[in-house]
Amino acid sequence: MNSTETKPSVAPAAADQDERIQRVSFWKKALNRPELGALAGAVLVLAFFIAASSGTGMFTPAGIINFLEVAAQLGIIATAAALLMIGGEFDLSIGSMIGLAGILIAIPAVEYGWPLWAAILLAFACAGLVGWINGNLVNKTGLPSFIVTLGFLFILRGLAIGTSRLLTGRTQVGGVQDHIPGDWFAALFSGEVATGLFSWMAANGWMATNFAGNPTVTGIPVSIVWWLGLTAVATWVLLCTPYGNWIFASGGDANAARNSGVPVHRVKISLFMFTAFSATIFACIQVMDTGSADTIRGLLKELEAIIAVVIGGALLTGGYGSAIGAALGALIFGMVQMGIFYTGVNTDWFQVFLGVMLLVAVLFNNYMRKKAMEAK
Amino acid sequence: MTTRTPMIEMRSVSKHFGSVIALSDISMQVYSGEVMCLLGDNGAGKSTLIKTLSGVHQPTHGEMLLDGKPARFKSPAYALDAGIATVFQDLAMVPLMSITRNFFMGREPTVGWGPLKRIDWKYADRVAKEEMSKIGIDVRDPSQPVGTLSGGERQCVAIARAVYFGAKVLILDEPTSALGVKQASVVLRYIAKARADGLAVIFITHNVHHAYPVADAFTLLSRGGSLGSFRKEEVSREEVLNMMAGGAELESLDAELAEFQREDKAKKASLADQDTQPADASSTELSSPRTANGY
């Protein structure tokens, strides 16, 4: 056996050391998790606003649902953006896809009398096609996804505005809410869940009620369920499935992945399709919620998603990151946006905070990655 | 030679990249339980050859036979499935991923079925640890990133992975060039073990002390062409050394010599104030390759 002469630093009696190694590696593992920074940030922001917004109602059930809903909408697209970024690519067309998907749902349903489920399926089909084209263009041309999807940022936005004006003469389409009742598929994207639980809690006096005796929060908005569900599924995929391993490999080193037999192209196309689908889910929820579609919806959402993902610990260069981190990034985003509103600070400052947060997150991530590579 | 079927055989394989002829008319047979050592200078086509064997490139002309049957690999995945495992010079490792994730990259062991199909991490970690300890690296924690390993350790992960999955043919592209003496000997022992296990091994190196002890046959490449294959019995260590240095086979090195001649001229021109003389062709022919290669 030649193990003793070649192993670099471990003493031969490795078995005796396992206890000590176990303890060290617990901390190392904790520090090496990409979402650590986001978790610390979320706790910090939470503590700050608990202190700063006391008495403003931010942390009443209604207030919590409020900022969770903001976080959830962003979180839905951030989850997909996180997987894509771990896979080594960006999608700047998410925001425009939201606008286009909204139009694709509203116009057939309102103007042409399609059932809502068919209109939603149409939007998903178009989203899939957009994602497929994005992925193929990136794969075939070898161009940075930044450029390819920047092109689609304008193409999709222009398509949304052009189509809408051509078919309806307007850029806003209202009246979708009339079509929601009775549509089984639309129900997936509208309303609240666990309403019975909240009524029951109110009836038992565990939750404040309004003047009419209804609970202040009637249920959990469906967007929050989508957010948590997608985050859970994405985390499962990343950590537990071969496909997750392929995502890490494709983003970490596409060439190495290909040489090891990973179908890098297929992985990337599917990830681009997933970001387009997530934009469509976002659009569905928004259209059902407001009852209307607007071609300008989703503006800058692609950048907000990237910010949430980076705050969540993902590396811009790919191969590293987590879906839970992206969820925490979205949570920070929601808390700050609503917290600034509740504490009465001029909302102009929100963007300043956002920018600073992004820079701090990137610096921290960079530092942590170096640490992770040093740890021997 | 023998009448056995070669495990892998190339029949007049050529590879063109646009107008560049990277490989021309290469024929080679490698048998199970043997080590074929590929020799040749930089740019001789060694890397293109193994990339063609491993499915990264597809041959422009000619055919490859795996165990006597024609084989054509659309991508490395197909070559891997056919039992050809390659350790590339860049090792095909992702530094930010764990040892286990790298080890099973592209061929993850799974448990469960349907949507609950998942990587069997317990099994994967155990195998990675076992395979690494077989090659003499004691991995403390298979979930540590590969980037934290030293160059030699990474090499060992790559080879252990290739051997674990490469059922029939193992291709190693300069596996010992970045290693210290001890780790190189570990790798060589591993090659010998793979040969004893009945694998066909293709081994590329610049180091004759690494090549000669483990090789059964040598193939010499030069400028995209093959200068022939030799059994170990037919050549001495010195002859191999000569071949690697590119000093022999003068008739086929004419083009190369012309290049040396030009270099010589340029050197002379820059060295002295003397007029440049037309270099004596015959003397340059004999001395240049040797001096150019350092002895």
HADDOCK unambig.tbl for C-alpha pairs under 7 A between the chains (distance, minus, plus):
assign (segid A and resid 2 and name CA) (segid B and resid 136 and name CA) 5.92 0.50 0.50
assign (segid A and resid 3 and name CA) (segid B and resid 136 and name CA) 4.07 0.50 0.50
assign (segid A and resid 3 and name CA) (segid B and resid 137 and name CA) 6.25 0.50 0.50
assign (segid A and resid 6 and name CA) (segid B and resid 136 and name CA) 6.18 0.50 0.50
assign (segid A and resid 6 and name CA) (segid B and resid 137 and name CA) 6.64 0.50 0.50
assign (segid A and resid 6 and name CA) (segid B and resid 182 and name CA) 6.72 0.50 0.50
assign (segid A and resid 6 and name CA) (segid B and resid 183 and name CA) 6.37 0.50 0.50
assign (segid A and resid 7 and name CA) (segid B and resid 136 and name CA) 6.52 0.50 0.50
assign (segid A and resid 7 and name CA) (segid B and resid 137 and name CA) 5.08 0.50 0.50
assign (segid A and resid 7 and name CA) (segid B and resid 138 and name CA) 5.92 0.50 0.50
assign (segid A and resid 240 and name CA) (segid B and resid 118 and name CA) 5.24 0.50 0.50
assign (segid A and resid 240 and name CA) (segid B and resid 119 and name CA) 5.40 0.50 0.50
assign (segid A and resid 241 and name CA) (segid B and resid 117 and name CA) 6.96 0.50 0.50
assign (segid A and resid 241 and name CA) (segid B and resid 118 and name CA) 4.54 0.50 0.50
assign (segid A and resid 241 and name CA) (segid B and resid 119 and name CA) 5.18 0.50 0.50
assign (segid A and resid 242 and name CA) (segid B and resid 108 and name CA) 5.68 0.50 0.50
assign (segid A and resid 242 and name CA) (segid B and resid 118 and name CA) 6.90 0.50 0.50
assign (segid A and resid 242 and name CA) (segid B and resid 119 and name CA) 6.08 0.50 0.50
assign (segid A and resid 245 and name CA) (segid B and resid 101 and name CA) 6.72 0.50 0.50
assign (segid A and resid 245 and name CA) (segid B and resid 105 and name CA) 6.84 0.50 0.50
assign (segid A and resid 246 and name CA) (segid B and resid 106 and name CA) 6.73 0.50 0.50
assign (segid A and resid 249 and name CA) (segid B and resid 94 and name CA) 6.47 0.50 0.50
assign (segid A and resid 252 and name CA) (segid B and resid 94 and name CA) 5.54 0.50 0.50
assign (segid A and resid 252 and name CA) (segid B and resid 96 and name CA) 6.80 0.50 0.50
assign (segid A and resid 253 and name CA) (segid B and resid 94 and name CA) 5.73 0.50 0.50
assign (segid A and resid 256 and name CA) (segid B and resid 92 and name CA) 3.84 0.50 0.50
assign (segid A and resid 256 and name CA) (segid B and resid 93 and name CA) 5.79 0.50 0.50
assign (segid A and resid 256 and name CA) (segid B and resid 94 and name CA) 6.92 0.50 0.50
assign (segid A and resid 257 and name CA) (segid B and resid 92 and name CA) 6.79 0.50 0.50
assign (segid A and resid 258 and name CA) (segid B and resid 76 and name CA) 6.98 0.50 0.50
assign (segid A and resid 259 and name CA) (segid B and resid 76 and name CA) 5.44 0.50 0.50
assign (segid A and resid 259 and name CA) (segid B and resid 92 and name CA) 6.47 0.50 0.50
assign (segid A and resid 260 and name CA) (segid B and resid 76 and name CA) 6.80 0.50 0.50
assign (segid A and resid 260 and name CA) (segid B and resid 77 and name CA) 6.80 0.50 0.50
assign (segid A and resid 260 and name CA) (segid B and resid 92 and name CA) 6.79 0.50 0.50
assign (segid A and resid 260 and name CA) (segid B and resid 105 and name CA) 6.36 0.50 0.50
assign (segid A and resid 260 and name CA) (segid B and resid 106 and name CA) 5.76 0.50 0.50
assign (segid A and resid 261 and name CA) (segid B and resid 76 and name CA) 5.56 0.50 0.50
assign (segid A and resid 261 and name CA) (segid B and resid 77 and name CA) 3.89 0.50 0.50
assign (segid A and resid 261 and name CA) (segid B and resid 106 and name CA) 5.10 0.50 0.50
assign (segid A and resid 262 and name CA) (segid B and resid 106 and name CA) 4.63 0.50 0.50
assign (segid A and resid 319 and name CA) (segid B and resid 96 and name CA) 6.84 0.50 0.50
assign (segid A and resid 320 and name CA) (segid B and resid 96 and name CA) 6.99 0.50 0.50
assign (segid A and resid 373 and name CA) (segid B and resid 147 and name CA) 5.56 0.50 0.50
assign (segid A and resid 373 and name CA) (segid B and resid 148 and name CA) 5.08 0.50 0.50
assign (segid A and resid 374 and name CA) (segid B and resid 148 and name CA) 6.02 0.50 0.50
assign (segid A and resid 375 and name CA) (segid B and resid 148 and name CA) 6.43 0.50 0.50
assign (segid A and resid 376 and name CA) (segid B and resid 148 and name CA) 5.59 0.50 0.50
